[in-house]
Amino acid sequence: MFDDLTVREHLLFFARLKGVVDPEQETDLKIIEVGLEDKADDLSSQLSGGQKRKLSVAIALIGDSKIIFLDEPTSRMDVWARHHTWNLLQNNKSGRIIVLTTHFMDEADTLGDRIAIMADGGLECAGSSLFLKSKYGVGYTLTFIQTDNAAENKKKCLIATIQKYAPEAKVLSDVGAEVSVQVPLQSAPLFPEMFADFDANMDSYGIAGYGASVTTLEEVFMKVGEGADHFKTQFKENREDAALTDSTAPNNGESCDL
């Protein structure tokens, strides 16, 4: 990015560099798409960090580039601008290969057809969002809000009912009137029957309301990272054990003077 060029001049330059037939029209379109109409004639040095990211995205997209690399394109953007950029990329991804890096797991989940997770510079796993959640996810979280007058036996009855449908279910938290229960992914086919049971017996279970959420990509990322740390720790311990074994093994009378 050149400090002495305006937003419009940047896009005109790259449009001509990429051989766009009508660079002026394409430039005007991209300025509108990324929401920089008010900054079109401002120097890039006068733009905020988020506005510079918008300009970078516009430069990448102009000229119908077929392979695009975007390094954290929405960093330093506010929430509205980030979601606007997501919509822009989704509307422009057809017929292209877009490689995008991000620290926002919701961004990866929203935009990624295939998602690769790295830890300490190494590739740990790759696949669709659904595949990663199925492989590394902990399942579903059922959250219940109990009525003010719910007795302890009603709470126990509720948990017992959940475990009747999903024996591997376990309580994650039980604080005040809120109870969270983790249910494995394979229990999903039983949800309609279980939810019907809850709806029909709200008073018996002391339920004021409840909801269900699936494993997030953030949880997958944390689990993959923990697995990578455990593997590296184990690898280091194995190497140290091997070194200790070598140092205590007999040397058959051989020696080395340093």
ROVO-98112 format. One record per residue (C-alpha): residue in three letters; x, y, z. Coordinates in Angstrom, 3 decimals, padded with zeros to 6 digits. Example, Ala and Ser with C-alpha at 12.3 -4.5 7.8 and 13.67 -1.06 7.14 Angstrom:
<rs>
+-----+----------+----------+----------+
|  aa |        X |        Y |        Z |
+-----+----------+----------+----------+
| ALA |  012.300 | -004.500 |  007.800 |
| SER |  013.670 | -001.060 |  007.140 |
+-----+----------+----------+----------+
</rs>
This chain:
<rs>
+-----+----------+----------+----------+
|  aa |        X |        Y |        Z |
+-----+----------+----------+----------+
| MET |  000.000 |  000.000 |  000.000 |
| PHE |  001.368 |  003.388 | -001.020 |
| ASP |  001.045 |  006.307 |  001.405 |
| ASP |  000.850 |  008.942 | -001.352 |
| LEU | -001.979 |  007.297 | -003.324 |
| THR | -005.686 |  007.676 | -002.603 |
| VAL | -008.125 |  004.803 | -002.244 |
| ARG | -009.368 |  005.352 | -005.789 |
| GLU | -005.840 |  005.596 | -007.203 |
| HIS | -004.876 |  002.320 | -005.530 |
| LEU | -007.778 |  000.470 | -007.095 |
| LEU | -007.254 |  002.061 | -010.515 |
| PHE | -003.592 |  001.077 | -010.400 |
| PHE | -004.278 | -002.564 | -009.552 |
| ALA | -007.227 | -002.767 | -011.944 |
| ARG | -004.998 | -001.658 | -014.835 |
| LEU | -002.208 | -003.948 | -013.611 |
| LYS | -004.647 | -006.894 | -013.797 |
| GLY | -005.896 | -005.904 | -017.232 |
| VAL | -009.455 | -004.865 | -016.315 |
| VAL | -011.298 | -003.652 | -019.430 |
| ASP | -013.091 | -000.763 | -017.687 |
| PRO | -010.945 |  000.068 | -014.632 |
| GLU | -012.917 |  003.200 | -013.671 |
| GLN | -016.225 |  001.346 | -013.466 |
| GLU | -014.657 | -001.609 | -011.616 |
| THR | -012.989 |  000.784 | -009.175 |
| ASP | -016.262 |  002.560 | -008.378 |
| LEU | -017.972 | -000.794 | -007.835 |
| LYS | -015.314 | -002.077 | -005.430 |
| ILE | -015.303 |  001.203 | -003.455 |
| ILE | -019.040 |  000.786 | -002.888 |
| GLU | -018.736 | -002.926 | -002.091 |
| VAL | -016.223 | -002.383 |  000.718 |
| GLY | -017.969 |  000.729 |  002.032 |
| LEU | -015.242 |  003.307 |  001.379 |
| GLU | -017.333 |  005.829 | -000.593 |
| ASP | -016.563 |  008.628 |  001.886 |
| LYS | -012.828 |  007.843 |  001.778 |
| ALA | -012.418 |  007.323 | -001.966 |
| ASP | -010.237 |  010.414 | -002.432 |
| ASP | -008.343 |  010.183 |  000.861 |
| LEU | -004.712 |  009.102 |  000.964 |
| SER | -004.139 |  005.613 |  002.330 |
| SER | -001.953 |  007.128 |  005.063 |
| GLN | -005.051 |  008.926 |  006.373 |
| LEU | -007.105 |  005.731 |  006.725 |
| SER | -007.720 |  003.882 |  009.979 |
| GLY | -006.466 |  000.325 |  010.426 |
| GLY | -009.869 | -001.144 |  009.619 |
| GLN | -010.260 |  001.034 |  006.527 |
| LYS | -006.855 | -000.077 |  005.275 |
| ARG | -008.033 | -003.688 |  005.650 |
| LYS | -011.108 | -002.872 |  003.552 |
| LEU | -008.889 | -001.357 |  000.864 |
| SER | -006.657 | -004.431 |  000.911 |
| VAL | -009.685 | -006.687 |  000.400 |
| ALA | -010.868 | -004.527 | -002.499 |
| ILE | -007.405 | -004.685 | -004.106 |
| ALA | -007.412 | -008.480 | -003.775 |
| LEU | -010.865 | -008.847 | -005.337 |
| ILE | -010.567 | -006.336 | -008.168 |
| GLY | -009.914 | -007.820 | -011.585 |
| ASP | -011.672 | -011.110 | -010.736 |
| SER | -008.511 | -012.733 | -009.349 |
| LYS | -008.996 | -016.499 | -009.186 |
| ILE | -006.593 | -017.234 | -006.308 |
| ILE | -006.607 | -014.862 | -003.342 |
| PHE | -004.625 | -014.919 | -000.103 |
| LEU | -006.071 | -012.872 |  002.770 |
| ASP | -004.052 | -012.590 |  005.980 |
| GLU | -006.430 | -011.686 |  008.824 |
| PRO | -008.542 | -009.410 |  006.592 |
| THR | -010.939 | -008.307 |  009.344 |
| SER | -008.467 | -007.559 |  012.126 |
| ARG | -008.893 | -004.063 |  013.599 |
| MET | -012.415 | -003.825 |  012.152 |
| ASP | -015.470 | -003.180 |  014.313 |
| VAL | -018.169 | -005.838 |  014.515 |
| TRP | -020.388 | -004.273 |  011.828 |
| ALA | -017.484 | -003.891 |  009.376 |
| ARG | -016.352 | -007.459 |  010.066 |
| HIS | -019.776 | -008.901 |  009.227 |
| HIS | -020.013 | -006.669 |  006.157 |
| THR | -016.674 | -008.062 |  004.953 |
| TRP | -017.879 | -011.624 |  005.571 |
| ASN | -020.892 | -010.975 |  003.331 |
| LEU | -018.615 | -009.426 |  000.713 |
| LEU | -016.312 | -012.462 |  000.653 |
| GLN | -019.224 | -014.903 |  000.543 |
| ASN | -020.743 | -013.022 | -002.394 |
| ASN | -017.415 | -013.043 | -004.252 |
| LYS | -016.107 | -016.551 | -003.544 |
| SER | -017.797 | -018.336 | -006.439 |
| GLY | -015.234 | -019.480 | -009.002 |
| ARG | -012.281 | -018.517 | -006.793 |
| ILE | -009.891 | -020.109 | -004.346 |
| ILE | -009.602 | -017.932 | -001.240 |
| VAL | -007.024 | -018.812 |  001.410 |
| LEU | -007.774 | -016.851 |  004.572 |
| THR | -006.024 | -016.771 |  007.933 |
| THR | -007.824 | -015.597 |  011.052 |
| HIS | -007.816 | -015.716 |  014.830 |
| PHE | -011.611 | -015.364 |  014.933 |
| MET | -013.125 | -018.837 |  015.156 |
| ASP | -016.598 | -017.583 |  014.225 |
| GLU | -015.076 | -016.095 |  011.081 |
| ALA | -013.487 | -019.417 |  010.135 |
| ASP | -016.768 | -021.198 |  010.868 |
| THR | -018.774 | -018.760 |  008.727 |
| LEU | -016.444 | -018.464 |  005.740 |
| GLY | -014.479 | -021.707 |  005.592 |
| ASP | -015.516 | -024.562 |  003.313 |
| ARG | -012.424 | -026.328 |  004.650 |
| ILE | -010.741 | -025.255 |  007.866 |
| ALA | -007.161 | -026.015 |  008.899 |
| ILE | -006.064 | -025.506 |  012.506 |
| MET | -002.426 | -024.819 |  013.309 |
| ALA | -000.631 | -024.923 |  016.657 |
| ASP |  002.962 | -023.819 |  017.256 |
| GLY |  003.555 | -023.508 |  013.520 |
| GLY |  002.357 | -027.019 |  012.697 |
| LEU | -000.777 | -028.209 |  010.932 |
| GLU | -002.870 | -030.192 |  013.440 |
| CYS | -006.061 | -030.968 |  011.504 |
| ALA | -008.110 | -029.953 |  008.469 |
| GLY | -011.640 | -030.524 |  007.247 |
| SER | -015.097 | -029.031 |  007.055 |
| SER | -016.583 | -027.327 |  010.099 |
| LEU | -018.996 | -030.237 |  010.592 |
| PHE | -016.175 | -032.813 |  010.361 |
| LEU | -014.011 | -030.990 |  012.915 |
| LYS | -016.900 | -030.557 |  015.335 |
| SER | -017.846 | -034.221 |  014.960 |
| LYS | -014.269 | -035.450 |  015.471 |
| TYR | -013.057 | -033.087 |  018.186 |
| GLY | -016.283 | -031.705 |  019.601 |
| VAL | -017.633 | -032.603 |  023.006 |
| GLY | -021.227 | -032.724 |  021.784 |
| TYR | -024.206 | -030.592 |  022.701 |
| THR | -024.723 | -028.444 |  025.775 |
| LEU | -028.222 | -028.356 |  027.246 |
| THR | -028.802 | -025.351 |  029.496 |
| PHE | -031.773 | -025.244 |  031.862 |
| ILE | -033.119 | -022.339 |  033.877 |
| GLN | -035.089 | -023.616 |  036.844 |
| THR | -038.060 | -021.959 |  038.481 |
| ASP | -037.518 | -020.038 |  041.701 |
| ASN | -039.349 | -022.628 |  043.769 |
| ALA | -037.770 | -025.704 |  042.142 |
| ALA | -036.858 | -028.252 |  044.809 |
| GLU | -033.567 | -030.185 |  044.746 |
| ASN | -035.408 | -033.412 |  043.956 |
| LYS | -036.789 | -031.839 |  040.768 |
| LYS | -033.270 | -031.047 |  039.627 |
| LYS | -032.181 | -034.624 |  040.317 |
| CYS | -035.221 | -035.884 |  038.430 |
| LEU | -034.332 | -033.681 |  035.462 |
| ILE | -030.737 | -034.957 |  035.312 |
| ALA | -031.900 | -038.568 |  035.679 |
| THR | -034.305 | -038.076 |  032.768 |
| ILE | -031.537 | -036.687 |  030.560 |
| GLN | -029.301 | -039.648 |  031.416 |
| LYS | -032.171 | -042.001 |  030.608 |
| TYR | -032.081 | -040.723 |  027.025 |
| ALA | -028.298 | -040.164 |  026.941 |
| PRO | -026.489 | -042.372 |  029.525 |
| GLU | -023.150 | -040.640 |  028.844 |
| ALA | -024.533 | -037.189 |  029.653 |
| LYS | -022.745 | -035.349 |  032.444 |
| VAL | -023.371 | -032.166 |  034.397 |
| LEU | -021.004 | -029.367 |  033.406 |
| SER | -022.201 | -026.778 |  035.894 |
| ASP | -024.883 | -026.332 |  038.500 |
| VAL | -024.892 | -022.743 |  039.723 |
| GLY | -027.958 | -021.136 |  041.204 |
| ALA | -030.961 | -021.652 |  038.963 |
| GLU | -028.867 | -022.613 |  035.910 |
| VAL | -027.876 | -026.185 |  035.104 |
| SER | -025.712 | -027.121 |  032.090 |
| VAL | -025.473 | -030.701 |  030.883 |
| GLN | -023.129 | -032.063 |  028.204 |
| VAL | -024.708 | -034.585 |  025.833 |
| PRO | -022.696 | -036.574 |  023.225 |
| LEU | -023.258 | -035.938 |  019.522 |
| GLN | -024.630 | -039.423 |  018.880 |
| SER | -027.602 | -038.656 |  021.132 |
| ALA | -029.009 | -036.109 |  018.661 |
| PRO | -031.631 | -038.516 |  017.160 |
| LEU | -033.230 | -038.766 |  020.622 |
| PHE | -033.626 | -034.995 |  021.016 |
| PRO | -037.199 | -034.719 |  019.643 |
| GLU | -038.489 | -037.311 |  022.127 |
| MET | -036.444 | -035.855 |  024.991 |
| PHE | -037.528 | -032.279 |  024.282 |
| ALA | -041.156 | -033.398 |  024.062 |
| ASP | -040.705 | -034.936 |  027.511 |
| PHE | -039.336 | -031.638 |  028.864 |
| ASP | -042.184 | -029.630 |  027.322 |
| ALA | -044.833 | -031.942 |  028.742 |
| ASN | -043.340 | -031.980 |  032.254 |
| MET | -041.968 | -028.466 |  032.803 |
| ASP | -043.502 | -028.212 |  036.291 |
| SER | -042.376 | -031.691 |  037.333 |
| TYR | -038.772 | -030.900 |  036.386 |
| GLY | -038.935 | -027.317 |  037.703 |
| ILE | -037.958 | -025.905 |  034.293 |
| ALA | -038.591 | -022.240 |  033.493 |
| GLY | -036.793 | -022.503 |  030.145 |
| TYR | -034.071 | -024.434 |  028.334 |
| GLY | -031.890 | -024.312 |  025.226 |
| ALA | -029.364 | -026.406 |  023.299 |
| SER | -026.107 | -025.428 |  021.617 |
| VAL | -023.631 | -027.460 |  019.592 |
| THR | -019.865 | -027.503 |  020.058 |
| THR | -018.324 | -024.283 |  018.771 |
| LEU | -015.211 | -024.096 |  016.621 |
| GLU | -013.584 | -022.206 |  019.507 |
| GLU | -013.972 | -025.328 |  021.671 |
| VAL | -012.546 | -027.475 |  018.870 |
| PHE | -009.562 | -025.119 |  018.566 |
| MET | -008.897 | -025.305 |  022.315 |
| LYS | -009.149 | -029.108 |  022.325 |
| VAL | -006.806 | -029.458 |  019.330 |
| GLY | -004.334 | -027.070 |  020.964 |
| GLU | -004.413 | -029.024 |  024.221 |
| GLY | -003.832 | -032.249 |  022.279 |
| ALA | -000.833 | -030.730 |  020.510 |
| ASP |  000.647 | -029.558 |  023.830 |
| HIS |  000.155 | -033.006 |  025.365 |
| PHE |  001.823 | -034.712 |  022.382 |
| LYS |  004.808 | -032.357 |  022.504 |
| THR |  005.174 | -032.817 |  026.265 |
| GLN |  005.044 | -036.603 |  025.874 |
| PHE |  007.527 | -036.473 |  022.978 |
| LYS |  009.924 | -034.376 |  025.072 |
| GLU |  009.623 | -036.756 |  028.026 |
| ASN |  010.269 | -039.758 |  025.767 |
| ARG |  013.396 | -038.108 |  024.353 |
| GLU |  014.644 | -037.271 |  027.848 |
| ASP |  014.025 | -040.878 |  028.959 |
| ALA |  015.901 | -042.148 |  025.902 |
| ALA |  018.824 | -039.807 |  026.599 |
| LEU |  018.934 | -040.957 |  030.235 |
| THR |  018.940 | -044.607 |  029.139 |
| ASP |  021.795 | -043.943 |  026.721 |
| SER |  023.835 | -042.172 |  029.390 |
| THR |  023.507 | -045.042 |  031.864 |
| ALA |  024.110 | -047.855 |  029.379 |
| PRO |  027.508 | -049.656 |  029.470 |
| ASN |  029.999 | -048.360 |  026.905 |
| ASN |  031.892 | -051.653 |  026.424 |
| GLY |  035.159 | -050.127 |  027.585 |
| GLU |  035.110 | -047.338 |  025.029 |
| SER |  035.785 | -043.764 |  026.107 |
| CYS |  036.023 | -040.350 |  024.593 |
| ASP |  038.195 | -037.520 |  025.884 |
| LEU |  036.930 | -034.002 |  025.162 |
+-----+----------+----------+----------+
</rs>
